[in-house]
């Protein structure tokens, strides 16, 4: 399953599921109704990196479980 924080085939990144943030390249942006704001706090962006990595790993684990169930 693809990591939703990376650009789609159309080149536009998707927001992190359940959070008003998106990763563009190596930078995190906060999404508001009026536009985007660059997240510059290193502690905050490190936590976003960890959360995104954990979510991607969980998505892959769920996909593996679904695949195993279909094989039965």
Helices and strands as residue ranges (DSSP letters): E 21-24, E 27-32, E 35-38, H 42-71
